[in-house]
Amino acid sequence: MSNDKKTIGVVAAYEPILAKLISAGHFGSELEAAKFAMAFAISKGVPAGLAEGAATKWNVGTVDADASLRAVIEALYPQTNEPYRLVEFLMNEGLSLMDSSDGLPPDVAGVLFNSRLATGADA
């Protein structure tokens, strides 16, 4: 029997980062911003882990209504038995990685374009 998450949340320390992404107008919802943060963490090669102390924010059905996110996580992290627990961890790690610690909203454009430059992708 799986002990996978039924709800997904953000650790209190990363809530301000999520709020800054929304207030800067980069995303239409906290969930969109959290999914972007998750993708950023994946792009940085963050290994699987657990988010300790994440408060409930979204139901898994809201985060992944068609189970496509689950399929992506299972493909990228085949060792995981709890893909939604990993989604939560990656969202939180991505927010942590995006924190500039200077009080300013995370630089979403910089994240996108620096990632492209680092991989040698054409502009």
BELURUR-V448698 format. One record per pair of residues at least 4 apart in sequence whose C-alpha atoms are under 7 Angstrom apart, sorted by the first residue. I is the first residue (numbers start at 1). J is the second residue. Records with the same first field share a line. If there is no record, write none. Layout:
I: J / J
This chain:
4: 82 / 84 / 85
5: 84 / 85
6: 59 / 60
7: 56 / 58 / 59 / 60
8: 56 / 57 / 58 / 59 / 60 / 88
9: 54 / 55 / 56 / 57 / 58 / 88
10: 14 / 15 / 54 / 55 / 57 / 92
11: 15 / 53 / 54 / 55 / 92
12: 54
14: 18 / 92 / 95 / 96
15: 19
16: 20
17: 21 / 95 / 99
18: 22 / 30 / 33 / 95
19: 23
20: 24 / 105
21: 25 / 26 / 27 / 33 / 105 / 106
22: 26 / 27 / 28 / 29 / 30
24: 105
27: 32 / 33
28: 32
29: 33
30: 34
31: 35
32: 36
33: 37
34: 38 / 91
35: 39 / 91
36: 40
37: 41 / 91 / 94 / 95
38: 42 / 87 / 90 / 91 / 94
39: 43
40: 44 / 94
41: 45 / 46 / 90 / 93 / 94
42: 46
48: 86
49: 86 / 89
50: 85 / 86 / 89
51: 88 / 89 / 92
58: 62 / 63
59: 63
60: 64
61: 65
64: 68 / 69
67: 71
68: 72
69: 73
70: 74 / 83 / 84
71: 75
72: 76
73: 77 / 83
74: 78 / 80 / 83
82: 86
83: 87
84: 88
85: 89
86: 90
87: 91
88: 92
89: 93
90: 94
91: 95
92: 96
93: 97
94: 98
95: 99
98: 106
99: 106
100: 104 / 106
107: 111
108: 112
109: 113
110: 114
111: 115
112: 116
113: 117
114: 118
115: 119
116: 120 / 121
117: 121
